[in-house]
Amino acid sequence: MIPQIGFAEMLLIAILALIVVGPKDLPVMMRKAGNFFGKIKAMGQEFKDAFNQIGADDEMAELRKEIEELKSLGKMSNLSDEAFEEDMRALDRDLRDSTDIAKVTSQTKTSKPVKKGDDG
């Protein structure tokens, strides 16, 4: 667990730095310390990005492997852009038809039945 540094500890460190380094060289030392911590932070981010990239590469390799397995089974042997677009259009038509049917059904359930001979 990382120790927490409170206000009192930070004040003590600042006073000690002022005494040890002196007021003249303190800004220079703080600038160097800031640059040092900035470099450490950048290296940590690089390390994190490298792991994220490795994970993304592994996921892509796994997806490619699954696609190749499906192709080898013959399930995606006719995979082309035209076939994919046609499948998407058919799915879209089916969805529209099902929503139209649902609308008509809900309208008929909510409307009042009209009696014969009743003009209004």
Beta strands, then each sheet from edge to edge (+ up, - down):
end
